[in-house]
Amino acid sequence: MFNRNEKKMLRFSDFLSGEYARDYIHQDTPYAEQIERSAKLIREADYVLIGAGAGMSTAAGAEYGGKFFEENFAEFQQVYGKGPYMQDMYSAGFYPFPDQESKWGYWAHQALLAGADLDVTPLHKTLLEALKGKKLFLLSTNADHQFEKAGMPVEQIFQTQGSYRLIQCRRGCHNKTYDAVELFRQMEQARRHAKIPSELVPRCPVCGGEMAMNLRVDDHFVEDENWHAAEERFSRFLSACRDGKTVLLELGVGFNTPTIIRFPFEKLARQHENISLVRLSRSKAVVPASLGERAVGINADMAQSITDIADILRARDRGAQ
C-alpha cells in the first residue's frame, strides 16, 4: 500500500544544479585545525559521498601535459606541430584530425595512457582505507577508473562522464557502448606516423557510421544500461543520506563542470542540516559562508591533505580499539 509519508527518492536529475553560492569565502582557519575538523566530521558520519574531479587524479600522480606530454606524445607533435592543441591530453582531444585513421591513432594512445594503463592508486587506497566502515559512494567526472583499480566496488561508483575503456556510435544511433581496450592495444602496435591501418578503424555495428570515445563531449553521448544502473544506485544512496549524518567529500573539483558535483554538493548541504561539506582543492576550495561549521574548505596540496586526514582517522581508530 502506498505510504504517504514515504520520502521521494532523490534522482540524479534532481541532484544536478546550476546555482552557485553567492557567499563564497576562503576560510582563514589554520590548516591543522581544518584537518582535525574534517577528520571529526568524517569520523562521526554514517555516510560519505565522494565527489571526485580531475584534481584528484592529478594529486594522485596522473600527468596530462608538460614534460609527460612532450615525452609520450612526441610522435603526434611531430606530425601536427606544437600549436594550441598538442600541448596536453585535454587540448589534443579537440584536434581536428583529417581522417579516422589519424583520429584513432591518437585516441587509442590517450585511452591507454590516461585510462587502461594508468595506475596512480596509492592515494586512492589511502583514502579508501581511512574510510573503512563508512557507507560509501563515489560520484566522479573522471573517466580513468582509478577508484575501481584501488579496490572500490564498481557497485559504489557512478562515473557519469564516460570511460576511457569504451567507444560508442559517434551519432549515438543506439544505446550501447563497447569495450575497446584490446582494440586500442592493436591500434597502438600497428600505428605508424600517428595513423593506424584502415582495417582497424571501428565502425558502428548498427548504422555503419563512425565511432567515438564514450566521453561526454556533445549531445550524442550514450548513457548505456550500465550507466543507468549506476545512476539508479547513486539515487538510492543519495536518498539514504537524508536519514543519517553525511559528509560530502569533494576532491579536486573546479569550475569546468561545476553543475555535476560542486554546485549540487552545495545545494544538498544547504537543504539538509545533517549533511556537511569537506572541499579539498589546491586553489578552489572556497565554501559558502552560510554553511558555517558544516563546511570545511582546504586550499592546499590535496595529496597531503588526504594523507593528513587519513592519519588522524587511523590513529583515532587504533585508539578506540
Long-range contacts (C-beta under 8 A, 24 or more apart in sequence): 7-239, 7-242, 9-235, 9-236, 9-239, 10-235, 10-238, 10-239, 10-242, 11-235, 12-158, 12-160, 12-231, 12-234, 12-235, 12-238, 15-235, 15-238, 15-264, 15-268, 16-259, 16-260, 16-264, 17-259, 17-263, 17-264, 17-266, 17-267, 18-259, 18-263, 19-263, 19-267, 20-258, 20-263, 20-266, 21-263, 21-266, 21-287, 21-288, 21-290, 23-288, 23-289, 23-290, 24-286, 24-287, 24-288, 24-289, 25-286, 25-287, 25-288, 25-289, 25-297, 26-285, 26-286, 26-297, 26-299, 27-287, 27-296, 27-297, 29-296, 31-298, 31-300, 34-296, 34-297, 34-298, 35-298, 35-305, 35-308, 35-309, 35-312, 36-312, 37-293, 37-296, 38-278, 38-296, 38-298, 38-305, 38-309, 39-309, 39-312, 39-313, 39-316, 41-247, 41-276, 41-278, 41-296, 42-130, 42-131, 42-134, 42-247, 42-249, 42-278, 42-309, 42-313, 43-313, 43-316, 44-245, 45-134, 45-244, 45-245, 45-246, 45-247, 45-276, 46-134, 46-135, 46-244, 46-245, 46-246, 47-134, 47-135, 47-136, 47-137, 47-237, 47-240, 47-241, 47-244, 47-245, 47-246, 47-247, 48-131, 48-134, 48-135, 48-136, 48-137, 48-246, 48-247, 48-249, 49-136, 49-137, 49-138, 49-139, 49-237, 49-238, 49-241, 49-246, 49-247, 49-248, 49-249, 50-127, 50-136, 50-137, 50-138, 50-139, 50-140, 50-147, 50-249, 50-251, 51-138, 51-139, 51-140, 51-248, 51-249, 51-250, 51-251, 51-253, 51-261, 51-262, 51-265, 52-138, 52-139, 52-140, 52-141, 52-142, 52-147, 52-251, 52-252, 52-253, 52-261, 53-140, 53-141, 53-142, 53-250, 53-251, 53-252, 53-253, 53-254, 53-256, 53-257, 53-261, 54-141, 54-142, 54-252, 54-254, 54-256, 55-251, 55-252, 55-253, 55-254, 55-281, 55-282, 55-302, 56-124, 56-140, 56-142, 56-146, 56-251, 56-252, 56-302, 57-120, 57-142, 57-144, 57-146, 57-252, 58-252, 59-123, 59-251, 59-252, 59-282, 59-301, 59-302, 59-303, 59-306, 60-120, 60-121, 60-122, 60-123, 60-124, 60-146, 60-303, 61-120, 61-122, 61-123, 62-114, 62-118, 62-120, 62-144, 62-146, 64-88, 64-89, 64-90, 64-114, 65-89, 65-90, 72-109, 72-113, 73-109, 75-193, 75-194, 76-105, 76-106, 76-109, 76-194, 78-194, 79-193, 79-194, 80-194, 89-113, 89-114, 99-195, 100-198, 100-201, 100-210, 101-195, 101-196, 101-197, 101-198, 101-201, 102-194, 102-195, 104-187, 104-196, 104-200, 104-201, 104-202, 105-187, 105-191, 105-194, 105-195, 105-196, 106-194, 107-213, 108-183, 108-184, 108-185, 108-187, 108-188, 108-191, 108-196, 109-188, 109-191, 110-164, 111-164, 111-165, 111-180, 111-181, 111-184, 111-213, 112-181, 112-184, 112-185, 112-188, 114-143, 114-144, 114-164, 115-143, 115-144, 115-145, 115-163, 115-164, 115-165, 116-164, 116-165, 116-181, 116-184, 118-144, 118-146, 119-146, 119-149, 120-146, 121-146, 121-149, 121-150, 123-303, 123-306, 123-307, 124-149, 124-150, 124-152, 125-150, 125-151, 126-306, 126-307, 126-310, 127-306, 127-310, 128-152, 129-310, 129-314, 130-309, 130-310, 130-313, 130-314, 131-313, 135-237, 135-240, 135-244, 137-233, 137-234, 137-237, 137-238, 139-234, 139-260, 139-261, 141-253, 141-257, 141-260, 141-261, 143-215, 155-233, 156-233, 156-237, 157-230, 158-230, 158-231, 158-233, 158-234, 159-230, 160-216, 160-227, 160-230, 160-231, 160-260, 161-215, 161-216, 161-257, 161-260, 162-213, 162-214, 162-215, 162-216, 162-221, 163-214, 163-215, 164-213, 164-215, 166-213, 166-214, 167-202, 167-211, 167-212, 167-213, 167-214, 168-211, 168-212, 168-213, 168-214, 168-220, 168-221, 168-222, 168-224, 169-204, 169-206, 169-207, 169-209, 169-210, 169-211, 169-212, 169-220, 169-222, 170-204, 170-209, 170-210, 170-211, 170-212, 170-220, 171-204, 171-207, 171-209, 171-210, 171-220, 172-219, 172-220, 172-221, 172-222, 173-204, 173-206, 173-207, 173-209, 174-204, 174-206, 174-207, 174-222, 175-222, 175-223, 175-224, 175-225, 176-222, 176-224, 176-225, 177-214, 177-222, 177-224, 177-226, 178-202, 178-211, 241-268, 241-272, 241-275, 242-272, 242-274, 244-274, 245-274, 245-276, 246-272, 246-274, 246-275, 246-276, 247-275, 247-276, 247-277, 247-278, 248-275, 248-276, 248-277, 248-278, 249-278, 249-280, 250-277, 250-278, 250-279, 250-280, 250-281, 251-280, 251-302, 251-306, 252-280, 252-281, 252-282, 252-302, 253-279, 253-281, 253-284, 254-281, 254-284, 255-284, 266-291, 269-294, 269-295, 280-305, 280-306
